[in-house]
Amino acid sequence: MTDNTDGRRDAKARAVPSGRLSRLGQFGRLAGGVAGGMIAEGARRLAEGERPQMRDMLLTPANVGRIADRLSHLRGAAMKLGQMISMDAGDMLPPELADIMARLRQNAHRMPPQQLQQVLATQWGKDWRTRFARFEVTPIAAASIGQVHRARTRDGRDLAIKVQYPGVRESIDADVDNVATLLRVSGLLPRDLDIAPLLAVAKSQLREEADYLREGEQMTLFGALLATDADYVVPALDPAFTTQHVLAMDFVEGQPIETLADAPPATRNRVMGAFIALVLRELFEFGVMQTDPNFANYRYQPATGRLVLLDFGAARPVPAAISTGYLDLLRAAMAGDPDSVRAAALAAGFVGAGAITHHRDSIDRMIAVVVAEMQRTGPFDFGDRGFVEVLRNQGMEVAADRAAWHIPPPDMLFVQRKISGTALLAARLKAQIDVGAMLERYLAPNGRSANSVGWKFKTGQSLSRACGRRARARRYRLTR
């Protein structure tokens, strides 16, 4: 048995607070540090003759740093909730909050070796090391809920093993409530905005993501759904090493998806086209979507040209009503009918009645931009973000009126998060994709019916069972 640690102190390793009291203490320290920063900032502004607002005292650069660092240390739901806020946060959120989110996406600490040893001994037994020829102690990736290690079994199989941080699952409810309180106190959310339903869904989603047995089922499901498609590769689950807190799978080679930014345009367009095609199939055919658009969840194989799909903890059913709402909206936009677009957006829950009543002109200007973009023929240039400026300006004007704030259906928020993240990746790669042509098969009257596979959720038959035979066959092929 060998590992890749040389005993030196790892500056990026910080033990995860696993107990309820210890995590509460971390939030207490955060509150104390932020309060101290607020007092100092308030005194400074008063001395300069200003009458500072609560938000100005709270979201100082120093406090932004404190919040990001503490949430990164806590990891788990506290960090994940921040990452779940729009991948394109800089476009619509206040700069201070966008800065916190950016830091959370980039600043993931890892467990020190002794804490990792404790976790794996609990999950696999004290003699777990004897099952491996090599286990790399330093993770190849670290995120909000767990970290990933590369290992080789005694029989020569290369595995990627995701290990969940201790205490993450047990602390979800408290962490979400504490982050919500932070947003409330900051003044970034109006006090009369009812976010309770959204918080309940966020807690449920995070509990699902922290269940690695469930994630293993979802990974197997997607492997079955895409088994005959040469554009994608999904790692095969290794059930022998998988528990509720440890997920083992084939190690699949690939490079970060962002490295495609330096690839020839034809390569970027082909890969991004496959990415968008997958999102459309998830939304309109599969009835299930992997809703986390984090770039780290996708890799690219230059030798095969395939997309490697990773991390299925955020996979969730897409209700038929959500798919239908998107289809109605797209049909109206493609037809160039602003009134129908407005009606479809309201019916689906994209916007609230208050926003349309009080800000009709701004809403209509945003609709006009969307319709104009949808009416273009030929490839859409994702690298041209000029229209985003118009949408942001109009959107911020509506958002300034807190009486017009509206929370869309939670299922739609998860889907839209994936769509927005996909558009952001396409912009990063400066891809040019004929999205209109890709939509034709779904928008045509005789096109494929939405949620054709997802219908099985309504009958009580899970997709995992529906695809079980193909999944088992595929696992057998990949592990031989």
LUMPAGU-139548 format. One line per field, with one value per residue (C-alpha): residue number from 1; residue in three letters; chain; x, y, z. Coordinates in nm, 2 decimals, padded with zeros to 4 digits. Each point is the difference from the previous one (the first is absolute). Last residue first. Example, Ala and Ser with C-alpha at 12.3 -4.5 7.8 and 13.67 -1.06 7.14 Angstrom:
2
num [2  1]
residuo [SER  ALA]
cadena [A  A]
east [01.37  -00.14]
north [-00.11  -00.34]
up [00.71  00.07]
# end
This chain:
480
num [480  479  478  477  476  475  474  473  472  471  470  469  468  467  466  465  464  463  462  461  460  459  458  457  456  455  454  453  452  451  450  449  448  447  446  445  444  443  442  441  440  439  438  437  436  435  434  433  432  431  430  429  428  427  426  425  424  423  422  421  420  419  418  417  416  415  414  413  412  411  410  409  408  407  406  405  404  403  402  401  400  399  398  397  396  395  394  393  392  391  390  389  388  387  386  385  384  383  382  381  380  379  378  377  376  375  374  373  372  371  370  369  368  367  366  365  364  363  362  361  360  359  358  357  356  355  354  353  352  351  350  349  348  347  346  345  344  343  342  341  340  339  338  337  336  335  334  333  332  331  330  329  328  327  326  325  324  323  322  321  320  319  318  317  316  315  314  313  312  311  310  309  308  307  306  305  304  303  302  301  300  299  298  297  296  295  294  293  292  291  290  289  288  287  286  285  284  283  282  281  280  279  278  277  276  275  274  273  272  271  270  269  268  267  266  265  264  263  262  261  260  259  258  257  256  255  254  253  252  251  250  249  248  247  246  245  244  243  242  241  240  239  238  237  236  235  234  233  232  231  230  229  228  227  226  225  224  223  222  221  220  219  218  217  216  215  214  213  212  211  210  209  208  207  206  205  204  203  202  201  200  199  198  197  196  195  194  193  192  191  190  189  188  187  186  185  184  183  182  181  180  179  178  177  176  175  174  173  172  171  170  169  168  167  166  165  164  163  162  161  160  159  158  157  156  155  154  153  152  151  150  149  148  147  146  145  144  143  142  141  140  139  138  137  136  135  134  133  132  131  130  129  128  127  126  125  124  123  122  121  120  119  118  117  116  115  114  113  112  111  110  109  108  107  106  105  104  103  102  101  100  99  98  97  96  95  94  93  92  91  90  89  88  87  86  85  84  83  82  81  80  79  78  77  76  75  74  73  72  71  70  69  68  67  66  65  64  63  62  61  60  59  58  57  56  55  54  53  52  51  50  49  48  47  46  45  44  43  42  41  40  39  38  37  36  35  34  33  32  31  30  29  28  27  26  25  24  23  22  21  20  19  18  17  16  15  14  13  12  11  10  9  8  7  6  5  4  3  2  1]
residuo [ARG  THR  LEU  ARG  TYR  ARG  ARG  ALA  ARG  ALA  ARG  ARG  GLY  CYS  ALA  ARG  SER  LEU  SER  GLN  GLY  THR  LYS  PHE  LYS  TRP  GLY  VAL  SER  ASN  ALA  SER  ARG  GLY  ASN  PRO  ALA  LEU  TYR  ARG  GLU  LEU  MET  ALA  GLY  VAL  ASP  ILE  GLN  ALA  LYS  LEU  ARG  ALA  ALA  LEU  LEU  ALA  THR  GLY  SER  ILE  LYS  ARG  GLN  VAL  PHE  LEU  MET  ASP  PRO  PRO  PRO  ILE  HIS  TRP  ALA  ALA  ARG  ASP  ALA  ALA  VAL  GLU  MET  GLY  GLN  ASN  ARG  LEU  VAL  GLU  VAL  PHE  GLY  ARG  ASP  GLY  PHE  ASP  PHE  PRO  GLY  THR  ARG  GLN  MET  GLU  ALA  VAL  VAL  VAL  ALA  ILE  MET  ARG  ASP  ILE  SER  ASP  ARG  HIS  HIS  THR  ILE  ALA  GLY  ALA  GLY  VAL  PHE  GLY  ALA  ALA  LEU  ALA  ALA  ALA  ARG  VAL  SER  ASP  PRO  ASP  GLY  ALA  MET  ALA  ALA  ARG  LEU  LEU  ASP  LEU  TYR  GLY  THR  SER  ILE  ALA  ALA  PRO  VAL  PRO  ARG  ALA  ALA  GLY  PHE  ASP  LEU  LEU  VAL  LEU  ARG  GLY  THR  ALA  PRO  GLN  TYR  ARG  TYR  ASN  ALA  PHE  ASN  PRO  ASP  THR  GLN  MET  VAL  GLY  PHE  GLU  PHE  LEU  GLU  ARG  LEU  VAL  LEU  ALA  ILE  PHE  ALA  GLY  MET  VAL  ARG  ASN  ARG  THR  ALA  PRO  PRO  ALA  ASP  ALA  LEU  THR  GLU  ILE  PRO  GLN  GLY  GLU  VAL  PHE  ASP  MET  ALA  LEU  VAL  HIS  GLN  THR  THR  PHE  ALA  PRO  ASP  LEU  ALA  PRO  VAL  VAL  TYR  ASP  ALA  ASP  THR  ALA  LEU  LEU  ALA  GLY  PHE  LEU  THR  MET  GLN  GLU  GLY  GLU  ARG  LEU  TYR  ASP  ALA  GLU  GLU  ARG  LEU  GLN  SER  LYS  ALA  VAL  ALA  LEU  LEU  PRO  ALA  ILE  ASP  LEU  ASP  ARG  PRO  LEU  LEU  GLY  SER  VAL  ARG  LEU  LEU  THR  ALA  VAL  ASN  ASP  VAL  ASP  ALA  ASP  ILE  SER  GLU  ARG  VAL  GLY  PRO  TYR  GLN  VAL  LYS  ILE  ALA  LEU  ASP  ARG  GLY  ASP  ARG  THR  ARG  ALA  ARG  HIS  VAL  GLN  GLY  ILE  SER  ALA  ALA  ALA  ILE  PRO  THR  VAL  GLU  PHE  ARG  ALA  PHE  ARG  THR  ARG  TRP  ASP  LYS  GLY  TRP  GLN  THR  ALA  LEU  VAL  GLN  GLN  LEU  GLN  GLN  PRO  PRO  MET  ARG  HIS  ALA  ASN  GLN  ARG  LEU  ARG  ALA  MET  ILE  ASP  ALA  LEU  GLU  PRO  PRO  LEU  MET  ASP  GLY  ALA  ASP  MET  SER  ILE  MET  GLN  GLY  LEU  LYS  MET  ALA  ALA  GLY  ARG  LEU  HIS  SER  LEU  ARG  ASP  ALA  ILE  ARG  GLY  VAL  ASN  ALA  PRO  THR  LEU  LEU  MET  ASP  ARG  MET  GLN  PRO  ARG  GLU  GLY  GLU  ALA  LEU  ARG  ARG  ALA  GLY  GLU  ALA  ILE  MET  GLY  GLY  ALA  VAL  GLY  GLY  ALA  LEU  ARG  GLY  PHE  GLN  GLY  LEU  ARG  SER  LEU  ARG  GLY  SER  PRO  VAL  ALA  ARG  ALA  LYS  ALA  ASP  ARG  ARG  GLY  ASP  THR  ASN  ASP  THR  MET]
cadena [A  A  A  A  A  A  A  A  A  A  A  A  A  A  A  A  A  A  A  A  A  A  A  A  A  A  A  A  A  A  A  A  A  A  A  A  A  A  A  A  A  A  A  A  A  A  A  A  A  A  A  A  A  A  A  A  A  A  A  A  A  A  A  A  A  A  A  A  A  A  A  A  A  A  A  A  A  A  A  A  A  A  A  A  A  A  A  A  A  A  A  A  A  A  A  A  A  A  A  A  A  A  A  A  A  A  A  A  A  A  A  A  A  A  A  A  A  A  A  A  A  A  A  A  A  A  A  A  A  A  A  A  A  A  A  A  A  A  A  A  A  A  A  A  A  A  A  A  A  A  A  A  A  A  A  A  A  A  A  A  A  A  A  A  A  A  A  A  A  A  A  A  A  A  A  A  A  A  A  A  A  A  A  A  A  A  A  A  A  A  A  A  A  A  A  A  A  A  A  A  A  A  A  A  A  A  A  A  A  A  A  A  A  A  A  A  A  A  A  A  A  A  A  A  A  A  A  A  A  A  A  A  A  A  A  A  A  A  A  A  A  A  A  A  A  A  A  A  A  A  A  A  A  A  A  A  A  A  A  A  A  A  A  A  A  A  A  A  A  A  A  A  A  A  A  A  A  A  A  A  A  A  A  A  A  A  A  A  A  A  A  A  A  A  A  A  A  A  A  A  A  A  A  A  A  A  A  A  A  A  A  A  A  A  A  A  A  A  A  A  A  A  A  A  A  A  A  A  A  A  A  A  A  A  A  A  A  A  A  A  A  A  A  A  A  A  A  A  A  A  A  A  A  A  A  A  A  A  A  A  A  A  A  A  A  A  A  A  A  A  A  A  A  A  A  A  A  A  A  A  A  A  A  A  A  A  A  A  A  A  A  A  A  A  A  A  A  A  A  A  A  A  A  A  A  A  A  A  A  A  A  A  A  A  A  A  A  A  A  A  A  A  A  A  A  A  A  A  A  A  A  A  A  A  A  A  A  A  A  A  A  A  A  A  A  A  A  A  A  A  A  A  A  A  A  A  A  A  A  A  A  A  A  A  A  A  A  A  A  A  A  A  A  A  A  A  A  A  A  A]
east [-01.47  -00.12  -00.13  -00.19  -00.17  -00.09  -00.16  -00.21  -00.11  -00.10  -00.18  -00.20  -00.08  -00.12  -00.36  00.12  00.22  -00.27  -00.22  -00.34  -00.25  -00.22  00.07  00.37  -00.05  -00.09  00.36  00.08  -00.23  00.05  -00.09  -00.14  00.23  -00.11  -00.32  -00.11  00.37  00.15  00.20  00.16  00.05  00.20  00.33  -00.05  -00.06  00.31  00.23  00.31  00.29  00.23  00.20  00.13  -00.07  -00.33  -00.10  00.09  -00.22  -00.29  00.03  00.00  -00.31  -00.17  00.10  -00.12  -00.32  -00.07  00.05  -00.20  -00.28  -00.03  -00.02  -00.29  00.09  00.07  -00.13  00.11  -00.23  -00.05  00.38  00.02  00.37  -00.03  -00.21  00.28  00.26  -00.17  -00.01  00.37  00.09  -00.20  00.16  00.35  -00.07  -00.08  00.36  00.12  00.15  00.19  -00.31  -00.02  -00.33  00.04  -00.24  -00.32  -00.07  -00.36  00.10  00.23  -00.27  -00.25  00.23  00.07  -00.37  -00.08  00.24  -00.15  -00.35  00.10  00.14  -00.31  -00.24  00.17  -00.28  -00.25  00.25  00.22  -00.31  -00.13  00.31  00.27  00.13  -00.30  -00.11  -00.32  00.17  00.28  -00.26  -00.21  00.30  00.12  -00.35  -00.01  00.35  -00.08  00.31  -00.10  00.33  -00.07  -00.36  00.12  00.28  -00.23  -00.25  00.28  00.15  -00.34  -00.05  00.33  -00.09  -00.35  00.15  00.19  00.38  00.13  00.33  00.37  00.19  00.21  00.10  00.36  00.20  -00.07  00.29  -00.06  00.15  00.24  00.18  00.36  -00.08  -00.21  -00.19  -00.11  -00.33  -00.10  00.28  -00.19  -00.27  -00.33  -00.18  -00.35  00.06  -00.33  -00.29  -00.30  00.21  -00.15  -00.07  00.22  00.27  00.01  00.03  00.29  00.17  -00.03  00.15  00.31  00.03  -00.01  00.26  00.23  -00.05  00.03  00.32  00.15  -00.09  00.13  00.35  00.08  00.13  -00.33  -00.02  00.21  -00.32  -00.13  00.28  00.19  -00.11  00.09  -00.27  00.05  -00.27  -00.24  -00.01  -00.23  00.05  -00.25  -00.31  00.23  00.19  00.31  -00.15  -00.26  00.26  -00.21  00.10  00.12  -00.22  00.14  -00.16  00.00  -00.02  -00.36  -00.11  00.04  -00.15  -00.31  00.17  00.30  -00.25  -00.18  00.32  00.11  -00.35  00.03  00.34  -00.13  -00.27  00.26  00.21  -00.27  00.14  -00.14  -00.35  00.02  00.12  -00.31  -00.24  00.16  -00.02  -00.36  -00.09  00.20  -00.20  -00.33  00.11  00.11  -00.29  00.10  -00.12  00.34  00.14  00.32  00.34  -00.06  00.31  -00.20  -00.22  00.29  00.17  -00.32  -00.02  00.35  -00.09  -00.31  00.19  00.27  -00.25  -00.19  00.31  00.20  -00.06  00.09  00.33  00.11  00.32  00.10  -00.10  00.26  -00.01  00.21  00.13  00.11  00.28  -00.04  00.31  -00.12  00.13  -00.20  00.15  -00.10  -00.07  -00.16  -00.30  -00.12  -00.34  -00.29  00.13  00.28  00.34  00.17  00.30  00.01  00.34  -00.01  00.05  -00.10  00.22  -00.01  -00.33  -00.21  00.26  -00.06  -00.35  00.12  -00.18  -00.34  -00.14  -00.23  00.13  00.36  -00.06  -00.11  00.27  00.27  -00.13  00.02  00.36  00.09  -00.12  -00.33  00.00  -00.06  -00.21  00.06  -00.10  -00.38  -00.02  00.21  -00.23  -00.31  00.15  00.09  -00.35  -00.14  00.22  -00.07  -00.38  -00.14  -00.12  00.30  00.26  -00.20  00.04  00.02  -00.32  -00.02  00.07  00.36  -00.13  -00.22  00.28  00.23  -00.25  -00.14  00.33  00.32  00.05  00.34  -00.12  -00.29  00.24  00.24  -00.29  -00.16  00.33  00.11  -00.33  00.03  00.34  -00.12  -00.30  -00.34  -00.14  00.06  -00.15  -00.29  -00.09  00.00  00.26  -00.09  00.32  00.19  00.35  00.00  -00.33  00.15  00.29  -00.22  -00.23  00.30  00.14  -00.34  -00.07  00.33  -00.06  -00.35  00.16  00.26  -00.27  -00.24  00.28  00.11  -00.36  -00.03  00.31  -00.14  -00.31  00.22  00.18  -00.33  -00.15  00.31  00.20  00.22  00.21  00.37  00.20  00.24  00.11  00.32  00.10  00.26  00.28  -00.03  00.10  -00.35  -00.05  -00.11  00.13  -00.14]
north [-00.68  00.30  00.20  -00.28  -00.11  00.35  00.05  -00.32  00.11  00.34  -00.14  -00.23  00.27  00.26  -00.01  -00.08  00.31  00.20  -00.07  -00.16  00.19  00.07  00.37  -00.05  -00.22  00.31  00.11  -00.21  00.19  00.32  00.21  -00.17  -00.01  00.23  -00.02  00.35  00.12  00.15  -00.30  -00.10  00.37  00.08  -00.12  00.22  00.30  -00.07  00.03  00.02  00.24  -00.06  00.27  -00.26  00.22  00.10  -00.37  -00.06  00.29  -00.13  -00.34  00.17  00.19  -00.32  -00.20  00.28  00.02  -00.36  00.04  00.32  -00.16  -00.27  00.26  00.18  00.36  00.24  00.35  00.35  00.27  00.16  00.01  00.26  00.01  -00.34  00.15  00.25  -00.27  -00.21  00.29  00.07  -00.37  -00.08  00.28  -00.10  -00.36  00.10  00.09  -00.34  -00.11  -00.31  -00.21  00.06  -00.16  -00.20  00.06  00.21  00.27  00.00  -00.13  00.30  00.24  -00.17  00.01  00.37  00.08  -00.19  00.21  00.31  -00.13  -00.07  00.35  00.16  -00.22  00.09  00.04  -00.25  -00.23  -00.02  -00.04  -00.29  -00.20  -00.11  -00.34  -00.16  -00.21  00.19  00.34  -00.09  -00.15  00.32  00.22  -00.22  00.00  00.38  00.02  -00.23  -00.06  -00.35  -00.13  00.19  -00.15  -00.35  00.04  00.11  -00.28  -00.26  00.14  -00.03  -00.35  -00.12  00.16  -00.16  -00.34  00.01  -00.03  -00.27  00.06  -00.04  00.22  -00.29  -00.10  00.10  -00.07  00.00  -00.05  00.16  -00.19  00.11  -00.34  00.11  00.35  -00.14  00.28  00.06  00.10  00.03  00.25  00.25  00.03  -00.03  -00.19  -00.10  -00.36  -00.03  -00.26  00.00  -00.19  00.16  00.37  00.13  -00.26  -00.03  00.38  00.01  -00.28  00.18  00.31  -00.20  -00.18  00.35  00.12  -00.29  00.07  00.37  -00.01  -00.25  00.20  00.32  -00.16  -00.06  00.26  00.05  -00.38  00.02  00.11  -00.36  -00.11  -00.30  -00.36  -00.35  -00.21  -00.16  -00.26  00.07  00.00  00.22  00.02  00.14  -00.21  -00.29  -00.09  -00.22  -00.32  00.19  00.12  00.23  00.04  00.34  00.17  00.07  00.22  00.07  -00.37  -00.03  -00.36  -00.01  00.35  -00.10  -00.29  00.21  00.26  -00.26  -00.14  00.35  00.05  -00.32  00.09  00.34  -00.17  -00.21  00.32  00.17  00.35  00.12  -00.12  00.19  00.30  -00.01  -00.04  00.29  00.22  -00.10  00.11  00.32  00.08  -00.06  00.23  00.28  00.22  00.36  00.23  00.07  00.10  -00.19  00.16  00.18  -00.16  -00.13  -00.20  -00.15  -00.10  -00.15  -00.21  -00.12  -00.10  -00.18  -00.19  -00.10  -00.12  -00.22  -00.15  -00.08  -00.37  -00.06  00.19  -00.15  -00.16  00.11  -00.24  -00.21  -00.03  -00.29  00.00  -00.35  -00.17  -00.38  -00.21  -00.31  00.15  00.31  00.33  00.33  00.36  00.23  00.23  00.25  00.05  00.23  00.34  -00.10  -00.15  -00.16  -00.22  -00.08  -00.04  -00.34  -00.19  -00.36  -00.27  -00.38  00.02  -00.24  -00.01  00.37  -00.07  -00.19  00.23  -00.05  00.13  00.29  00.08  -00.07  00.22  00.30  -00.04  -00.02  00.31  00.18  -00.10  00.09  00.36  00.07  00.22  00.37  00.13  00.37  00.06  -00.03  00.15  00.30  00.06  -00.01  00.25  00.23  -00.02  00.11  00.31  00.08  -00.01  -00.29  00.01  -00.05  -00.10  -00.29  -00.19  -00.34  00.11  -00.08  -00.37  00.08  00.19  -00.28  -00.24  00.18  00.00  -00.34  -00.17  00.21  00.15  00.14  00.13  00.17  00.16  00.13  00.14  00.18  00.14  00.12  00.18  00.15  00.15  00.13  00.17  -00.16  00.05  00.38  00.09  -00.23  00.15  00.35  00.26  00.36  00.17  00.28  -00.15  -00.11  -00.17  -00.19  -00.13  -00.09  -00.20  -00.18  -00.10  -00.11  -00.19  -00.18  -00.10  -00.13  -00.20  -00.15  -00.09  -00.14  -00.21  -00.12  -00.10  -00.18  -00.19  -00.08  -00.14  -00.23  -00.11  -00.05  -00.21  -00.22  -00.04  00.31  -00.10  -00.01  00.24  -00.12  00.27  00.08  -00.36  -00.06  -00.23  -00.37  -00.12  -00.09  -00.19  -00.34  -00.35  -00.34]
up [-01.77  00.21  -00.29  -00.16  00.32  00.09  -00.34  00.04  00.35  -00.13  -00.30  00.22  00.25  -00.24  00.13  00.35  00.02  -00.18  00.30  -00.05  00.22  -00.30  00.01  00.00  -00.31  -00.20  00.02  -00.30  -00.24  00.18  -00.29  -00.31  -00.30  -00.28  -00.20  00.08  -00.04  00.31  00.12  -00.34  -00.08  00.31  -00.14  -00.31  00.22  00.20  -00.30  00.22  00.00  00.29  00.17  00.25  00.30  -00.16  -00.05  00.37  00.10  -00.21  00.16  00.35  -00.09  -00.12  00.31  00.23  -00.20  00.07  00.38  00.01  -00.20  00.26  00.27  -00.16  -00.07  00.29  -00.07  00.10  -00.13  00.35  00.02  -00.27  -00.07  -00.16  -00.29  -00.08  00.05  -00.26  -00.25  00.04  00.00  -00.31  -00.19  00.11  -00.09  -00.36  -00.06  00.11  -00.34  00.09  -00.01  -00.38  -00.11  -00.32  -00.29  00.00  00.26  00.13  00.34  00.06  -00.10  00.22  00.30  -00.05  -00.05  00.32  00.20  -00.14  00.08  00.36  00.04  -00.15  00.21  00.33  00.25  -00.13  -00.16  00.31  00.22  -00.21  00.06  -00.24  -00.11  00.16  -00.30  -00.05  00.03  -00.25  -00.24  00.01  -00.05  -00.29  -00.15  00.00  -00.15  -00.30  -00.20  -00.09  00.14  00.33  00.02  -00.07  00.26  00.27  -00.07  00.00  00.32  00.18  -00.14  00.14  00.34  00.00  -00.09  00.33  -00.03  00.23  00.18  -00.05  00.25  00.13  -00.35  00.01  -00.32  -00.37  -00.23  -00.34  -00.29  -00.27  00.02  00.03  00.12  00.30  00.16  00.36  00.16  00.37  00.06  -00.21  00.26  -00.18  00.28  -00.12  -00.13  -00.16  -00.01  -00.23  -00.26  -00.31  00.03  00.28  00.01  -00.38  -00.03  00.25  -00.19  -00.33  00.16  00.11  -00.34  -00.17  00.24  -00.11  -00.37  00.03  00.20  -00.24  -00.31  00.17  00.05  00.37  00.24  00.18  00.01  00.32  00.18  -00.01  00.23  -00.15  -00.01  00.12  00.16  00.35  00.03  00.29  00.38  00.21  00.38  00.25  -00.07  -00.09  -00.32  00.01  -00.14  -00.20  -00.25  -00.23  -00.36  -00.12  -00.26  -00.35  -00.25  -00.38  -00.10  00.10  00.05  00.37  00.06  00.18  00.17  00.13  00.11  00.21  00.14  00.11  00.15  00.20  00.12  00.11  00.20  00.18  00.04  00.21  00.06  -00.33  00.11  00.33  -00.19  -00.23  00.30  00.18  -00.32  -00.04  00.35  -00.04  -00.32  00.18  00.29  -00.23  00.08  -00.09  00.27  00.14  -00.33  -00.09  -00.03  00.33  00.14  00.29  -00.23  -00.20  00.32  00.13  -00.32  00.06  00.36  -00.12  -00.27  00.25  00.26  -00.24  -00.16  00.32  00.02  -00.37  00.03  00.33  -00.14  -00.35  -00.26  -00.18  -00.38  -00.13  -00.36  -00.08  -00.20  -00.01  00.05  00.20  00.33  -00.07  -00.12  00.15  -00.10  00.26  -00.03  00.26  00.15  00.06  -00.10  -00.24  00.00  -00.30  -00.07  00.37  00.19  00.16  -00.32  00.06  -00.15  00.00  00.17  00.21  00.28  00.06  00.13  00.31  00.24  -00.16  -00.32  00.10  00.35  -00.10  -00.30  00.21  00.26  -00.26  -00.17  00.33  00.04  -00.35  00.03  -00.17  -00.30  -00.06  -00.28  -00.11  -00.36  -00.01  00.35  -00.11  -00.29  00.22  00.24  -00.28  -00.15  00.34  00.00  -00.36  00.05  -00.21  -00.36  -00.24  00.25  00.12  -00.33  00.17  00.18  00.37  00.06  00.10  00.30  00.10  -00.03  00.24  00.29  -00.11  00.05  00.02  00.35  -00.09  -00.34  00.19  00.24  -00.28  -00.21  00.29  00.13  -00.34  -00.06  00.34  -00.09  -00.33  00.17  -00.03  00.35  00.05  -00.34  00.05  00.34  -00.15  00.10  00.10  -00.11  00.18  -00.04  00.36  -00.06  -00.29  00.21  00.29  -00.23  -00.16  00.35  00.12  -00.31  00.01  00.36  -00.10  -00.29  00.24  00.26  -00.26  -00.16  00.34  00.09  -00.34  00.09  00.34  -00.15  -00.20  00.31  00.18  -00.27  -00.03  -00.32  -00.03  -00.31  00.07  -00.21  -00.27  -00.26  00.18  00.01  00.27  -00.13  00.06  -00.34  -00.13  -00.32  00.13  -00.02  00.10]
# end
